[in-house]
Amino acid sequence: MTEPRQQRAVKTREAIIYAAAHVFDECGYSGASISKIMDRAGVTQGGMYFHFKSKQELARVVMAKQQEFVAFNVGQPGLQRLIDLTFFMAHALQTNVLVRASVRLAVEQGEFGKPDATAYHEWVDQLSVFLYAARERGELLDDVDEREFATLLTGAFAGVQIYSNIATGREDLIERLISMWKYTLPALAPAHVRERLVLRPYAREQAA
């Protein structure tokens, strides 16, 4: 049976996006080219330009994929979910090329247009929600400003993953993330709360 045209188009579009993610992850925006992406996706020039008019447009689509990972609903609201989200993202950076490419493009976006902090603002918004929930559960120190800490955490995580990528290709990202939390949690939560928090790599069983 012949595959419906619309279904083929959807598959082709997704193949191009994944091929672009691999090329952007490996080469960065400047080093990537439409021809490399076409070769990786196995599509013709016509097929490419039917879906995406430029490398810039394709980069923005790949970069936007990062936000699919913001909606993390595993576990109860509060500090443990906040911690689990950071380990989930670390795991995704190690295993998911779309996440790696989107994060690299977010850093390099000045190369293909005016810098846009939307991705970072959305992370701050989501982390703030977890911290507001932690406040309601009595898990935060009195002098903690939820949004200020969410902003700090967004920047700290970005820096940790960039350093880990340069140093080890993110092989030591989990260990660096554990260290980040080890030194930031005392400024965030009282001792009796910290005692019950678990710093661990993201595992599929957490979602069960």
C-alpha positions in Angstrom: 0.0 0.0 0.0 1.3 3.4 -0.9 2.1 5.7 2.0 -0.2 8.8 2.1 1.5 11.9 0.8 0.9 13.8 4.0 2.4 11.0 6.1 5.5 11.0 3.9 5.9 14.7 4.2 5.8 14.5 8.0 8.4 11.8 8.0 10.6 13.8 5.6 10.3 16.9 7.8 11.3 14.9 10.9 14.2 13.3 9.1 15.5 16.7 8.1 15.2 18.0 11.7 17.1 15.1 13.1 19.7 15.3 10.4 20.1 19.0 11.1 20.4 18.3 14.8 23.3 15.9 14.2 25.1 18.4 11.9 24.6 21.4 14.2 25.7 19.3 17.2 28.9 18.2 15.4 29.7 21.3 13.5 28.0 24.2 15.1 25.9 26.7 13.2 28.8 28.2 11.2 30.2 24.8 10.3 26.9 23.3 9.2 25.6 23.6 5.7 22.4 22.8 3.9 24.3 20.3 1.7 25.6 18.4 4.8 22.1 18.3 6.2 20.6 17.1 2.9 23.2 14.3 2.7 22.5 13.3 6.3 18.8 13.3 5.8 18.9 11.7 2.4 16.7 14.3 0.7 16.9 16.3 -2.5 17.3 20.0 -2.6 13.6 20.3 -3.6 12.6 18.2 -0.6 14.7 20.3 1.7 13.4 23.7 0.5 9.8 22.4 0.5 10.0 22.2 4.3 12.7 24.7 5.2 13.6 27.9 3.3 17.0 28.5 5.0 19.6 27.2 7.4 18.5 29.9 9.8 14.9 28.7 9.8 16.0 25.1 10.4 18.3 26.2 13.3 15.4 28.0 15.0 13.2 24.9 14.7 15.9 22.7 16.2 16.6 25.2 19.0 12.9 25.3 19.9 12.9 21.5 20.5 14.7 22.2 23.8 11.4 23.5 25.2 9.7 20.1 24.9 11.8 19.1 27.8 10.7 21.9 30.1 7.4 20.2 30.9 8.8 17.7 33.3 6.0 16.2 35.4 7.7 13.3 37.2 7.3 13.2 41.0 5.7 15.5 43.5 6.1 19.3 43.3 9.0 20.7 45.3 12.8 20.5 45.5 13.2 16.9 44.7 11.4 17.4 41.4 13.6 20.4 40.7 16.7 18.3 41.3 15.3 15.5 39.2 14.7 17.8 36.3 18.3 18.9 36.2 19.5 15.3 36.1 16.9 14.5 33.5 18.3 17.3 31.3 21.8 16.1 32.0 20.8 12.6 30.8 19.1 14.1 27.8 22.3 16.0 26.9 24.3 12.8 27.0 21.8 10.8 25.0 19.6 13.0 22.8 21.0 14.8 19.8 18.0 17.1 19.6 18.7 18.4 23.1 22.4 18.8 22.5 21.9 20.6 19.2 19.3 22.9 20.6 21.5 23.8 23.6 24.5 24.5 21.3 22.4 26.7 19.1 21.0 28.6 22.0 24.6 29.5 22.9 25.6 30.3 19.3 22.4 32.0 18.2 24.2 35.4 17.7 25.6 33.8 14.6 22.3 33.4 12.9 20.3 36.4 14.1 19.6 38.7 17.0 20.2 36.8 20.3 16.9 35.7 21.8 16.8 34.8 25.5 13.3 33.1 25.2 14.7 29.6 25.9 16.4 30.8 29.0 13.4 32.8 30.2 11.2 29.7 29.8 13.6 27.6 31.9 13.5 30.3 34.6 9.7 30.3 34.5 9.5 26.5 34.9 12.1 26.3 37.7 10.3 29.1 39.5 7.1 27.1 39.5 9.0 24.2 41.2 10.5 26.6 43.7 7.1 28.2 44.5 5.8 24.7 45.2 8.8 24.1 47.4 8.0 27.2 49.3 4.5 26.0 50.0 5.9 22.7 51.3 8.2 24.6 53.7 11.3 23.4 51.9 13.1 26.8 51.4 15.0 29.1 53.7 13.2 32.3 54.6 15.6 34.6 52.6 15.4 32.7 49.3 13.9 34.6 46.4 12.3 31.9 44.2 12.8 33.6 40.8 16.2 34.9 41.7 17.4 31.4 42.5 15.7 30.0 39.3 17.7 32.5 37.3 20.9 31.6 39.1 20.2 27.8 38.6 19.6 28.3 34.9 22.9 30.1 34.4 24.8 27.6 36.6 23.4 24.6 34.8 24.3 26.2 31.4 27.8 26.8 32.6 28.3 23.4 34.1 27.2 21.6 30.9 29.3 23.7 28.7 32.4 23.1 30.9 31.7 19.4 31.0 31.2 19.3 27.2 34.5 21.0 26.5 36.4 18.9 29.1 35.0 15.4 28.6 32.3 15.5 26.0 29.8 15.6 28.9 31.0 12.2 30.2 31.4 13.7 33.7 28.3 15.9 33.6 26.5 13.9 36.3 29.4 14.2 38.7 29.7 18.0 38.0 25.9 18.4 38.6 26.1 16.6 41.9 28.9 19.0 42.9 26.8 22.0 41.8 23.9 20.9 44.1 26.2 20.0 46.9 27.3 23.6 47.2 24.1 25.4 46.3 21.6 23.4 48.4 22.9 24.8 51.7 21.9 28.3 50.4 18.5 27.1 49.4 17.1 24.6 52.0 17.4 24.0 55.7 19.4 20.9 56.9 16.3 18.8 57.7 15.1 19.2 54.2 18.5 18.6 52.6 18.7 15.3 54.5 15.9 13.7 52.6 16.8 15.0 49.1 18.4 12.6 46.7 21.1 13.6 44.2 21.1 10.9 41.5 21.3 10.4 37.7 18.0 10.4 35.9 16.7 6.9 35.5 13.6 5.6 33.6 12.2 4.0 36.7 11.7 7.4 38.2 8.9 7.9 35.7 7.2 4.7 36.7 
